[in-house]
Amino acid sequence: MAVARELCRRPEQLAKLAIESREHCSLYDNRNEGFHNRGVEGRLSDRMLDNRHLANVLVQQLVGSDRKVGTVEAAPHLDFQYVDYQINPLRTTKSELENGESGQSSGAGGMDLLLSNFQDRTPIVGEIKADTDVNPFFGLIQSLMYAIELSTPSQLTRLQKAFPGRFAESQLGPGVDICLILLRYPTDQISQEFLALTSSMSSFLMAQDCPVSNVVRRIVAVQNPMSSTSLSEFTIAFGHGDHSVW
């Protein structure tokens, strides 16, 4: 909590780091590589720990439906379609990263879900926070890292190659969305304060004068109590960015 509060006190530092990271990632080109060598209809890894059950229930619900679509109440512009799970933009076979580690190893894990906006096919970095995981702020930081990596020209080209027809071929403005998916999120005071801090930071990052908003179009959090059969229907917890919509 203290770290989240401090970052929200000086949000420009996170924005500056994000833009510097994107400039660095833009130098990296692995557009001829696939994102992985497995199928796309599996289960999240055990790194989800005690929350993996709810997360996997959601993934299987999306994968098993005809359209693989998650819908957002009263906000059809936020409806999303499932594309893949646990991909890492930096994965590259037969190479190594700057620290000497294998580039292929970065294909293990990665963003929880790769989604696309159902209306305009914008790529979405999806991060699941389930049940007892009360820290969506950390999820925002994770998602921002993946969005920065995925937003470079070479990665957007790579998405087209790896998932033909799933994403828009050309796009004006910011090219990636972030969606935090809260499953059975707690209502206690600490959990709600984490959510408020996450919303506050997202609001700063999506402000028109923040350079991150030139890369990421919108940051939203959606929630589902996972208490009915409508496991792919969500309500908005917060939303920032894409200023013509909110």
C-alpha positions in Angstrom: 0.0 0.0 0.0 2.8 2.4 0.9 4.5 1.9 -2.5 1.2 2.6 -4.3 0.6 5.7 -2.3 4.1 7.0 -3.1 3.7 6.3 -6.8 0.4 8.1 -6.8 2.1 11.1 -5.1 4.6 11.3 -8.0 2.8 9.7 -10.9 4.9 11.6 -13.5 7.9 9.3 -12.5 6.0 6.2 -13.6 4.9 7.9 -16.8 8.5 8.9 -17.6 9.8 5.4 -17.0 7.0 3.9 -19.2 7.9 6.2 -22.1 11.6 5.6 -21.8 10.9 1.8 -21.7 8.9 2.1 -24.9 11.7 3.9 -26.7 14.1 1.2 -25.7 11.6 -1.6 -26.7 11.2 0.0 -30.1 14.8 -1.0 -30.9 13.9 -4.6 -30.4 12.5 -6.4 -33.5 11.3 -10.0 -33.3 8.4 -9.7 -35.7 9.3 -13.0 -37.4 8.9 -14.9 -34.2 5.7 -16.5 -32.9 4.5 -15.7 -29.4 4.7 -19.3 -28.4 4.7 -22.9 -29.8 1.6 -24.2 -28.0 -2.1 -24.1 -28.6 -4.3 -21.1 -27.5 -7.0 -23.0 -25.6 -5.2 -24.0 -22.4 -5.1 -23.0 -18.8 -3.2 -20.3 -16.8 -0.2 -21.5 -15.0 0.1 -22.2 -11.3 1.8 -18.9 -10.8 -1.8 -17.7 -10.2 -1.4 -19.6 -6.8 -4.7 -19.6 -4.8 -6.5 -17.5 -7.4 -5.8 -19.8 -10.4 -9.2 -21.5 -10.1 -11.4 -18.5 -10.7 -9.0 -17.2 -13.4 -9.2 -20.5 -15.2 -13.0 -20.7 -14.9 -13.1 -17.3 -16.7 -10.6 -18.4 -19.4 -12.5 -21.6 -20.0 -15.8 -19.7 -20.2 -14.4 -17.4 -22.9 -12.7 -20.2 -24.8 -15.7 -22.4 -24.7 -18.2 -19.9 -25.9 -19.1 -19.6 -29.6 -17.9 -16.0 -30.0 -15.4 -16.0 -27.1 -16.7 -12.6 -26.1 -16.8 -10.8 -22.7 -19.5 -8.1 -22.5 -19.6 -5.0 -20.3 -22.9 -3.7 -19.0 -24.0 -0.4 -20.5 -20.7 -0.1 -22.3 -20.6 -2.1 -25.5 -17.5 -0.1 -26.7 -15.6 -2.1 -24.0 -16.8 -5.6 -25.0 -13.8 -7.8 -25.7 -13.0 -11.0 -27.5 -10.5 -13.6 -26.3 -7.4 -14.2 -28.5 -4.8 -16.0 -26.4 -3.4 -16.4 -22.9 0.0 -15.9 -21.3 2.1 -14.4 -24.1 5.2 -12.3 -23.7 6.1 -9.8 -26.4 9.9 -10.2 -25.8 10.0 -13.9 -26.4 12.6 -14.7 -29.1 14.0 -18.2 -29.8 17.7 -18.8 -30.3 18.6 -15.4 -28.8 19.5 -13.8 -25.6 18.4 -10.6 -23.8 20.7 -7.8 -22.8 21.3 -9.4 -19.4 22.4 -12.7 -21.0 19.3 -14.7 -20.3 17.6 -16.7 -23.0 15.0 -14.7 -25.0 13.0 -17.9 -25.3 12.5 -18.2 -21.6 10.5 -15.0 -21.6 7.8 -16.9 -23.3 6.9 -18.6 -20.1 4.1 -16.8 -18.4 3.5 -13.2 -19.6 0.3 -11.2 -19.8 -2.7 -13.2 -18.5 -4.9 -12.6 -21.5 -4.5 -11.2 -25.0 -7.8 -9.7 -26.0 -9.2 -7.6 -28.8 -11.8 -4.9 -28.6 -15.0 -6.4 -30.1 -15.9 -3.2 -32.0 -12.6 -2.0 -33.5 -10.2 -4.9 -32.9 -7.7 -2.9 -30.9 -5.3 -5.2 -28.9 -6.0 -5.4 -25.2 -3.7 -6.4 -22.4 -5.9 -8.3 -20.0 -4.7 -8.8 -16.4 -6.8 -11.0 -14.0 -7.1 -10.2 -10.3 -9.2 -12.9 -8.6 -10.7 -13.3 -5.2 -8.1 -12.8 -2.5 -5.7 -10.9 -4.7 -6.4 -7.4 -3.5 -3.7 -5.5 -5.4 -5.0 -4.3 -8.7 -2.3 -1.6 -8.5 0.4 -4.2 -9.1 -1.8 -5.5 -12.0 -1.8 -2.0 -13.5 2.0 -1.9 -13.4 2.2 -5.3 -14.9 -0.2 -4.4 -17.7 1.5 -1.1 -18.4 4.7 -3.0 -18.9 3.2 -5.4 -21.4 1.2 -2.6 -23.2 4.4 -0.6 -23.6 6.2 -3.7 -25.1 3.2 -4.6 -27.3 2.7 -1.1 -28.7 5.9 -0.8 -30.7 5.5 -1.0 -34.6 7.3 -4.4 -34.8 5.0 -5.9 -32.2 1.9 -4.6 -33.8 3.1 -6.2 -37.1 3.8 -9.4 -35.2 0.3 -9.5 -33.9 -1.0 -9.3 -37.4 1.2 -12.2 -38.5 0.5 -14.4 -35.4 -3.2 -13.8 -35.3 -4.4 -12.9 -38.8 -7.8 -11.1 -38.9 -8.0 -10.7 -35.1 -6.7 -7.1 -35.0 -7.2 -4.0 -37.0 -4.7 -3.7 -39.8 -4.2 0.1 -39.4 -5.0 2.4 -36.6 -4.9 6.1 -35.8 -3.7 7.2 -32.4 -2.9 4.9 -29.4 -2.7 1.3 -30.4 -3.3 -0.7 -27.2 -5.9 -0.9 -24.4 -5.5 -2.2 -20.8 -8.2 -4.1 -19.1 -8.0 -5.2 -15.4 -10.4 -8.0 -14.8 -11.5 -8.2 -11.2 -13.2 -11.5 -10.2 -15.0 -11.6 -6.9 -13.1 -8.6 -5.8 -13.3 -7.9 -2.1 -15.3 -5.0 -0.7 -13.3 -4.4 2.5 -11.6 -1.0 3.1 -8.1 -2.0 2.2 -9.2 -3.6 -1.1 -11.2 -0.5 -2.0 -8.4 1.8 -1.2 -6.1 -0.2 -3.6 -8.8 0.1 -6.2 -9.0 3.9 -5.7 -5.3 4.3 -6.0 -5.3 2.2 -9.2 -8.0 4.4 -10.6 -6.1 7.6 -9.6 -2.9 6.4 -11.3 -4.8 5.3 -14.4 -6.5 8.7 -14.6 -3.1 10.5 -14.5 -1.6 8.2 -17.2 -4.6 8.7 -19.5 -4.7 12.5 -19.2 -4.3 14.2 -22.5 -1.1 15.9 -21.5 0.5 12.6 -20.3 2.7 10.9 -23.0 1.5 7.5 -22.0 -2.0 8.4 -23.5 -0.3 8.6 -26.9 0.5 4.9 -26.6 -2.3 3.4 -24.5 -5.8 4.4 -25.5 -7.7 3.5 -22.3 -7.3 1.8 -19.0 -10.4 0.2 -17.6 -11.2 -2.2 -14.7 -14.2 -4.5 -15.0 -15.6 -6.8 -12.4 -17.7 -10.0 -12.1 -18.8 -11.6 -8.8 -18.6 -15.0 -10.3 -21.8 -16.0 -8.6 -24.0 -16.8 -11.5 -23.9 -18.5 -14.9 -23.1 -15.1 -16.5 -19.4 -15.5 -16.0 -18.5 -13.4 -19.1 -20.7 -10.4 -18.3 -19.0 -7.5 -16.5 -19.7 -4.1 -14.9 -17.3 -1.2 -14.9 -15.2 -0.5 -11.8 -13.5 2.5 -13.4 -12.5 3.7 -16.8 -10.0 6.4 -18.0 -8.8 7.5 -21.4 -10.4 7.7 -24.9 -11.8 11.1 -24.0 -14.7 11.1 -26.4 -16.3 8.1 -24.6 -16.3 8.8 -20.9 
